[in-house]
Amino acid sequence: MDNRYENIKTILKTGKGKVYDSTLLSYVEPTDTDIVILTTMGDRLDLLANEYYSDSTMWWVIALKNNLTDIDLTMQGGIKLRIPSTQEAAELKNSIK
């Protein structure tokens, strides 16, 4: 598995040393290839990412697609989520490299 931090810019902060710089990603429009699900109580973004992408670290793709900014990996039941296709997820992952 690729290290998702290997291509992230680092900066030096006084008193903290070398830290990773923020990467801001823009809103991702819904597409016809999205899978739409309704969450059940206790669903988690990392588990959904593992189910759809076989990679729990891709939870952020689902969060980005659904414009989730106050992220708690555990979801409430009854939330409509769009799951990007595996191709779109790969494109999003490659866009931050």
Summary of the structure (lengths in Angstrom):
residues: 97
radius of gyration: 14.9
end to end distance: 14.1
largest distance: 47.8
contacts: 215
relative contact order: 0.23
helix: 30%
strand: 19%
